[in-house]
Amino acid sequence: MAGTTDLILQYLEGKTPVEIERTLKNLNIMTTARAEEAGVIAAREQAADDAMSLEDVQERLQKAIAAGDIRSIERLQPLHKAKLQWVTGQVDADEVARLAAANAPALAARQARRDELIGELAVLTQNNVSQNLKRIGEVQKELRELS
């Protein structure tokens, strides 16, 4: 960077203010164009990375490792990790959904039995509680087991 600055200063030495201003504008335009081009290249690369499957990334990473291509390895490792985490997340979500569907009938039956016991307990405690103490105890015990 310092070498480039020195070359520019040497070039500008002896120039008129108009020439210096024109040169600086051209340098600014050139720098902006290079930055935009780098942004476009990065966006294309990102889009290509997003379109790749985990298997594609893994193959490319293995090839880069075999070739000793450090730049590609540094680019592909985080991408491989992100894709692997996404796939793992999908598998985990599918498993949670499968378990929820499998357990839904048992949970519904358990909740129905709990509701039934709470209703019975309400009926038992409305009138003569002393006659129903044994059954109230049984219902409370079963409710504790269901909780």
Summary of the structure (lengths in Angstrom):
residues: 147
radius of gyration: 36.1
end to end distance: 70.4
largest distance: 113.7
contacts: 315
relative contact order: 0.04
helix: 90%
strand: 0%
